[in-house]
């Protein structure tokens, strides 16, 4: 099936070649195109012959000659994802209330989205044709939810008695040339203890095909009616797990001359155990999975605080930074360092998650109504600048942009501004970008003529 052009960037090479929005691309340099991956692989040359059907169904060919690194300028329709056939006992989608925006209820399990965006797949629906395509196109790395290599435990967790054994499935992917980043969603009393130790042993036996193993705590909301009973990860449990994993991590680090086993930041933050240093995370391969975010933030903050000019322009600047309960202690320390370095008067607003339940503490799952309620209770108004975590809003690549981006509960940033009366901006959660953002917005408020 051809792939449709959803947007042509003005002034781009595609625009100059007069490729219209709505065109259906069939071939690039005589290579058939069926999705974004085909287009990505086929479009590496500087000279491209793009065959497409126009919106009226007329065939056309466009020639694009571009300089090194010049983007083509085509936005393509998103991949229609393959839907997950499992019924995982911890699936977050099943723990959401009704009435949220429709894309949030899509349970994708698609190796193409794993490659493009780092989405985790279960590898329960990989066909021989898929494996051949992965090998032919060099589709790597892929991100795989393993949970347990004990197949009886894993099928129970997936809610799928017919799920194929995981180790042969991983072997097939590795033989097809894919490097794998794996995760274990840890459910106390189900896949921990000896089951977890066996999982780690089995996965590390597949190194370097399996590049990393991340252990993340199960996320539980208050909307778990008629779902399997799962014990939450407590602070004491998190501390015990860290203590159990440290010697294993040390042995694996010596064995492979690099670390392959990681615990997500949540375990450290909820238990109060010291976070690993940034160098212990290597290339931060599972940053989007919550592994190493705090260490990366701290390292980038150190670098940014040492190199930012025009510090005097920030003296006395005020802003309130919103975060969830998990990151509040760490962010409080970071804000203190920024205040000391720049003379700013930043403060922290910790927001609990009443929407999903108080056990959900990460900033990325904060919703607009909880932030609004907290801001109104604290008396925020037109003289206040409030920074909310960008991770809690729709990505800028979504159809909605800027103030129209939505929190998970559907509230837009624009509505939050209107209902609180405060100046509100979405701030990045990466350390270097965070400091640059502060300079941009705070300097303008201290000295509006800048």
C-alpha positions as CSV (number, residue, x, y, z in Angstrom):
1,X,0.0,0.0,0.0
2,X,1.3,3.5,-0.8
3,X,1.9,6.0,1.9
4,X,0.1,9.4,1.9
5,X,1.8,12.8,2.3
6,X,0.1,14.6,5.2
7,X,2.1,17.8,5.0
8,X,4.7,19.5,2.8
9,X,7.0,21.9,4.5
10,X,7.1,25.3,2.8
11,X,10.5,26.0,1.1
12,X,11.6,22.4,1.4
13,X,13.1,20.2,-1.4
14,X,9.7,18.5,-1.7
15,X,7.9,21.8,-2.0
16,X,10.3,22.8,-4.8
17,X,9.6,19.5,-6.5
18,X,5.8,20.4,-6.3
19,X,4.8,17.2,-4.4
20,X,1.3,18.0,-3.1
21,X,-0.3,17.3,0.2
22,X,-2.5,14.2,-0.2
23,X,-0.1,12.6,-2.7
24,X,0.3,8.8,-2.3
25,X,3.9,7.8,-2.7
26,X,4.4,4.4,-4.4
27,X,8.1,4.2,-5.1
28,X,11.4,6.0,-4.2
29,X,14.3,5.2,-6.6
30,X,12.3,2.1,-7.8
31,X,11.8,0.8,-4.3
32,X,8.2,0.1,-3.3
33,X,7.0,2.2,-0.3
34,X,4.5,0.9,2.2
35,X,5.2,2.8,5.3
36,X,7.6,5.3,6.9
37,X,10.4,2.8,7.4
38,X,10.5,1.9,3.7
39,X,10.6,5.6,2.9
40,X,13.3,6.3,5.4
41,X,15.5,3.5,4.1
42,X,14.9,4.3,0.4
43,X,15.5,8.1,0.9
44,X,19.1,8.1,2.0
45,X,20.5,9.1,-1.5
46,X,21.0,12.7,-2.4
47,X,19.1,12.2,-5.7
48,X,15.6,10.8,-5.4
49,X,13.1,9.8,-8.0
50,X,9.7,9.8,-6.1
51,X,6.8,8.2,-7.9
52,X,3.4,9.1,-6.5
53,X,-0.3,9.3,-7.3
54,X,-1.7,12.8,-7.1
55,X,-4.9,13.6,-5.1
56,X,-6.9,13.2,-8.3
57,X,-5.4,9.7,-8.9
58,X,-2.9,10.8,-11.7
59,X,0.6,9.3,-11.6
60,X,3.5,11.6,-11.3
61,X,7.3,11.4,-10.8
62,X,9.2,14.1,-8.9
63,X,13.0,14.5,-8.9
64,X,14.7,15.8,-5.8
65,X,18.4,16.6,-5.7
66,X,19.4,17.8,-2.2
67,X,22.6,18.8,-0.5
68,X,24.1,16.7,2.2
69,X,21.8,16.6,5.3
70,X,19.1,18.7,3.7
71,X,15.7,17.4,4.8
72,X,13.2,16.3,2.1
73,X,10.4,18.2,3.8
74,X,7.6,15.6,3.7
75,X,5.5,14.6,6.7
76,X,3.9,11.2,6.1
77,X,0.7,9.7,7.5
78,X,1.4,7.8,10.7
79,X,1.6,4.0,10.7
80,X,-1.7,2.4,11.6
81,X,-0.5,0.3,14.5
82,X,-0.9,-3.4,15.0
83,X,-3.1,-3.8,18.0
84,X,-1.9,-5.9,21.0
85,X,-3.5,-9.3,21.4
86,X,-2.6,-9.6,25.0
87,X,-4.5,-8.7,28.2
88,X,-1.7,-7.8,30.5
89,X,-2.7,-7.8,34.2
90,X,-0.9,-4.4,34.6
91,X,-1.9,-2.7,31.3
92,X,-2.1,1.0,32.0
93,X,-4.7,1.5,29.3
94,X,-7.1,-0.8,31.2
95,X,-6.6,1.4,34.3
96,X,-7.8,4.6,32.7
97,X,-11.3,6.1,33.1
98,X,-13.6,6.5,30.1
99,X,-13.9,9.8,28.3
100,X,-10.3,10.6,27.6
101,X,-9.0,11.4,24.1
102,X,-9.3,8.3,21.9
103,X,-5.5,7.7,21.0
104,X,-4.9,7.0,24.7
105,X,-6.9,3.8,24.5
106,X,-4.9,2.3,21.6
107,X,-2.9,-0.7,22.7
108,X,-0.2,-0.9,20.0
109,X,2.2,-3.9,19.7
110,X,4.0,-3.1,16.5
111,X,7.7,-3.6,15.8
112,X,7.7,-0.7,13.4
113,X,6.7,1.8,16.2
114,X,9.2,0.1,18.4
115,X,11.9,1.0,15.9
116,X,10.7,4.5,15.1
117,X,9.6,5.7,18.6
118,X,11.0,3.3,21.2
119,X,7.6,1.7,22.0
120,X,7.8,-1.6,23.8
121,X,6.5,-4.7,22.1
122,X,5.7,-8.1,23.5
123,X,7.1,-10.1,20.4
124,X,4.0,-12.3,20.5
125,X,2.9,-11.3,17.0
126,X,6.2,-11.3,15.0
127,X,5.8,-13.3,11.8
128,X,8.5,-14.9,9.6
129,X,7.8,-12.2,7.0
130,X,8.4,-9.6,9.8
131,X,11.7,-11.2,10.7
132,X,12.8,-11.1,7.1
133,X,11.9,-7.5,6.7
134,X,13.7,-6.6,9.9
135,X,16.8,-8.3,8.5
136,X,16.5,-6.8,5.0
137,X,16.0,-3.2,6.2
138,X,18.2,-3.3,9.3
139,X,15.4,-2.5,11.6
140,X,17.3,-2.0,14.9
141,X,17.2,-1.4,17.9
142,X,13.9,-2.8,19.1
143,X,12.3,-2.5,22.6
144,X,10.8,-5.7,24.0
145,X,8.7,-6.2,27.2
146,X,9.9,-9.5,28.6
147,X,8.6,-9.3,32.2
148,X,9.7,-12.9,32.9
149,X,11.6,-15.6,30.9
150,X,9.6,-18.2,32.9
151,X,6.9,-18.7,30.3
152,X,4.2,-19.8,32.8
153,X,4.7,-16.6,34.7
154,X,4.9,-14.5,31.5
155,X,1.7,-15.9,30.0
156,X,-0.1,-15.2,33.2
157,X,1.2,-11.6,33.2
158,X,0.3,-11.2,29.5
159,X,-3.1,-12.7,30.1
160,X,-2.4,-14.8,27.0
161,X,-2.0,-18.6,27.4
162,X,-1.2,-18.8,23.7
163,X,1.8,-16.4,23.9
164,X,4.8,-18.1,22.3
165,X,7.9,-18.7,24.5
166,X,9.9,-15.5,24.8
167,X,13.5,-16.8,24.6
168,X,13.1,-18.3,21.1
169,X,11.3,-15.1,20.0
170,X,14.2,-13.0,21.2
171,X,16.6,-15.4,19.5
172,X,14.8,-14.9,16.2
173,X,14.9,-11.2,16.5
174,X,18.6,-11.2,17.3
175,X,19.4,-13.6,14.4
176,X,17.5,-11.1,12.2
177,X,20.1,-8.5,13.2
178,X,18.1,-6.5,15.8
179,X,19.7,-5.3,18.9
180,X,17.3,-5.4,21.8
181,X,16.5,-3.2,24.8
182,X,14.3,-5.2,27.2
183,X,12.2,-4.3,30.2
184,X,10.7,-6.1,33.2
185,X,7.6,-4.5,34.7
186,X,8.0,-5.6,38.2
187,X,4.9,-6.9,40.1
188,X,5.6,-7.8,43.7
189,X,5.1,-11.4,44.4
190,X,4.6,-12.3,40.7
191,X,7.8,-11.9,38.7
192,X,10.3,-10.9,41.4
193,X,12.6,-13.0,43.6
194,X,13.9,-16.2,41.9
195,X,11.8,-15.5,38.8
196,X,13.5,-12.1,38.3
197,X,17.0,-13.6,38.9
198,X,16.3,-16.2,36.2
199,X,15.1,-13.6,33.9
200,X,18.2,-11.5,34.3
201,X,20.4,-14.6,33.8
202,X,18.5,-15.7,30.7
203,X,18.6,-12.2,29.1
204,X,22.3,-11.5,29.8
205,X,23.1,-14.9,28.2
206,X,21.9,-13.3,25.0
207,X,24.3,-10.3,25.2
208,X,25.2,-8.5,23.0
209,X,21.9,-9.2,21.2
210,X,20.2,-8.0,24.3
211,X,21.9,-4.7,25.0
212,X,20.0,-3.6,28.1
213,X,17.6,-4.8,30.8
214,X,15.5,-2.3,32.6
215,X,13.4,-3.1,35.7
216,X,10.5,-0.7,36.2
217,X,7.8,-0.7,38.9
218,X,4.2,-1.6,38.0
219,X,2.0,1.5,37.7
220,X,-1.4,1.2,39.4
221,X,-4.2,3.7,39.2
222,X,-7.4,4.0,41.2
223,X,-9.4,2.6,38.2
224,X,-8.7,-1.1,38.7
225,X,-12.2,-2.4,39.3
226,X,-12.5,-6.0,38.1
227,X,-8.8,-6.3,37.4
228,X,-6.2,-8.6,38.8
229,X,-5.1,-7.9,42.3
230,X,-1.5,-6.5,42.2
231,X,0.5,-5.3,45.2
232,X,2.1,-1.8,44.7
233,X,5.8,-1.2,44.9
234,X,6.4,0.4,48.4
235,X,9.4,2.5,49.4
236,X,10.7,-0.3,51.5
237,X,10.3,-2.8,48.7
238,X,12.1,-0.4,46.3
239,X,15.0,-0.1,48.8
240,X,15.3,-3.9,49.2
241,X,15.2,-4.4,45.4
242,X,18.1,-1.9,45.0
243,X,20.1,-3.8,47.7
244,X,19.4,-7.1,45.9
245,X,20.3,-5.9,42.5
246,X,23.5,-4.0,43.3
247,X,25.8,-7.0,43.5
248,X,24.3,-8.4,40.4
249,X,24.9,-5.1,38.6
250,X,28.5,-5.1,39.8
251,X,29.1,-8.6,38.5
252,X,27.5,-7.9,35.1
253,X,29.4,-4.6,34.8
254,X,32.7,-6.5,35.3
255,X,31.6,-9.3,33.0
256,X,30.6,-7.1,30.0
257,X,32.8,-4.1,30.8
258,X,29.7,-2.0,30.8
259,X,26.4,-2.0,32.6
260,X,23.5,-3.8,31.1
261,X,21.1,-4.0,34.1
262,X,19.3,-0.9,35.2
263,X,16.6,0.1,37.7
264,X,14.2,2.9,36.8
265,X,14.6,6.2,38.7
266,X,11.3,5.5,40.5
267,X,12.9,2.9,42.7
268,X,15.6,5.3,43.9
269,X,13.4,8.3,44.3
270,X,10.7,6.5,46.3
271,X,13.2,4.8,48.6
272,X,15.5,7.7,49.1
273,X,18.5,5.6,48.0
274,X,21.2,7.6,46.2
275,X,20.8,7.8,42.5
276,X,23.6,6.4,40.3
277,X,25.8,8.9,38.6
278,X,25.3,9.7,34.9
279,X,28.4,7.8,33.8
280,X,26.8,4.6,35.2
281,X,24.0,4.8,32.5
282,X,26.3,4.6,29.5
283,X,24.4,5.9,26.5
284,X,21.1,6.3,28.4
285,X,19.5,3.7,26.1
286,X,16.2,3.6,28.1
287,X,15.8,7.2,29.0
288,X,12.3,7.3,27.7
289,X,11.5,4.4,30.0
290,X,12.4,6.4,33.1
291,X,15.9,5.0,33.4
292,X,18.5,7.7,34.1
293,X,16.3,10.8,33.7
294,X,17.3,12.1,37.1
295,X,21.0,11.5,36.5
296,X,20.9,13.0,33.0
297,X,19.1,16.0,34.4
298,X,21.7,16.6,37.1
299,X,24.6,16.2,34.7
300,X,23.1,18.6,32.2
301,X,22.2,21.0,35.0
302,X,25.9,21.0,36.1
303,X,27.0,21.8,32.6
304,X,24.4,24.5,32.0
305,X,25.1,26.3,35.3
306,X,28.7,26.5,34.5
307,X,28.3,28.0,31.0
308,X,25.3,30.3,30.9
309,X,26.0,34.0,30.3
310,X,24.1,37.1,31.3
311,X,23.4,35.9,34.8
312,X,22.8,39.4,36.0
313,X,19.7,39.6,33.8
314,X,18.0,36.9,35.9
315,X,18.5,38.3,39.4
316,X,15.2,38.5,41.2
317,X,13.2,36.7,38.5
318,X,10.3,34.6,40.0
319,X,8.7,31.5,38.7
320,X,6.9,28.5,40.2
321,X,7.8,25.0,38.8
322,X,5.1,22.3,38.9
323,X,6.1,18.7,39.5
324,X,4.7,15.5,40.8
325,X,5.5,14.0,44.2
326,X,8.2,11.6,43.0
327,X,10.6,14.2,41.6
328,X,9.8,17.0,44.1
329,X,12.8,16.4,46.4
330,X,15.3,16.1,43.5
331,X,13.8,19.1,41.7
332,X,13.8,21.2,44.9
333,X,17.5,20.7,45.2
334,X,18.0,21.6,41.6
335,X,15.9,24.8,42.0
336,X,18.0,25.7,45.0
337,X,21.2,25.5,42.9
338,X,19.7,27.6,40.1
339,X,18.6,30.3,42.7
340,X,22.1,30.3,44.2
341,X,23.8,30.5,40.8
342,X,21.6,33.2,39.2
343,X,19.9,35.0,42.0
344,X,16.5,33.9,40.8
345,X,13.6,33.3,43.2
346,X,12.2,30.0,41.9
347,X,9.9,27.9,44.0
348,X,8.3,24.5,43.7
349,X,4.7,23.5,43.6
350,X,4.2,19.8,44.3
351,X,1.0,18.4,42.9
352,X,-0.6,15.2,43.9
353,X,-2.5,13.1,41.4
354,X,-6.1,12.8,42.5
355,X,-7.2,12.0,38.9
356,X,-5.3,8.7,38.6
357,X,-4.8,8.2,42.3
358,X,-2.2,9.2,44.9
359,X,0.0,6.2,44.1
360,X,0.7,7.7,40.7
361,X,3.5,10.2,41.4
362,X,5.4,10.9,38.2
363,X,5.2,14.4,36.7
364,X,4.4,13.1,33.2
365,X,1.0,11.8,34.4
366,X,-0.1,15.0,36.0
367,X,-3.4,16.3,34.6
368,X,-4.8,19.8,34.1
369,X,-7.6,19.6,36.7
370,X,-5.2,18.6,39.5
371,X,-2.8,21.4,38.6
372,X,-5.6,23.9,38.4
373,X,-7.0,22.9,41.8
374,X,-3.6,23.2,43.4
375,X,-2.9,26.6,41.8
376,X,-6.3,28.0,42.8
377,X,-5.8,26.8,46.4
378,X,-2.5,28.6,46.5
379,X,-3.9,31.8,45.1
380,X,-1.9,32.1,41.8
381,X,-2.9,35.0,39.6
382,X,-1.8,37.3,36.7
383,X,1.5,38.3,38.3
384,X,2.7,34.7,38.5
385,X,4.7,32.6,36.0
386,X,4.1,28.9,36.4
387,X,6.1,26.3,34.5
388,X,4.4,22.9,34.0
389,X,6.3,19.8,32.8
390,X,6.3,19.5,29.1
391,X,6.1,15.7,29.4
392,X,2.6,16.0,30.8
393,X,1.3,17.5,27.6
394,X,0.7,16.2,24.1
395,X,3.8,16.2,21.9
396,X,4.2,19.2,19.6
397,X,4.2,16.8,16.7
398,X,0.5,16.0,17.4
399,X,-2.2,17.9,15.6
400,X,-2.6,20.3,18.5
401,X,0.3,22.7,19.1
402,X,1.2,25.4,21.6
403,X,-1.6,26.4,24.0
404,X,-3.9,23.8,22.4
405,X,-1.8,20.9,23.6
406,X,-3.7,18.8,26.1
407,X,-3.1,17.1,29.4
408,X,-4.2,13.5,29.7
409,X,-7.6,14.6,31.1
410,X,-8.2,16.6,28.0
411,X,-7.7,20.1,29.5
412,X,-5.6,22.4,27.2
413,X,-2.8,24.6,28.3
414,X,-5.0,27.5,27.2
415,X,-7.9,26.5,29.4
416,X,-5.5,26.1,32.4
417,X,-4.3,29.7,31.8
418,X,-7.8,31.0,31.5
419,X,-9.1,29.3,34.6
420,X,-6.2,30.3,36.9
421,X,-5.3,33.7,35.4
422,X,-1.6,33.0,35.6
423,X,1.0,33.0,32.9
424,X,1.8,29.3,32.3
425,X,4.4,27.8,30.0
426,X,5.4,24.2,29.3
427,X,9.0,23.7,30.4
428,X,11.3,20.9,29.1
429,X,12.5,18.3,31.6
430,X,16.0,17.9,30.3
431,X,18.6,19.8,32.4
432,X,20.3,21.8,29.6
433,X,17.1,22.8,27.9
434,X,15.5,23.6,31.2
435,X,18.2,26.2,32.1
436,X,18.0,27.7,28.6
437,X,14.3,27.9,28.9
438,X,14.5,29.7,32.3
439,X,16.9,32.2,30.8
440,X,14.6,32.9,27.9
441,X,11.4,33.4,29.9
442,X,12.8,34.8,33.1
443,X,15.1,37.4,31.5
444,X,12.1,38.7,29.5
445,X,10.0,39.1,32.6
446,X,12.7,40.9,34.5
447,X,13.6,43.2,31.6
448,X,10.7,43.2,29.1
449,X,12.8,45.2,26.6
450,X,15.2,42.3,26.1
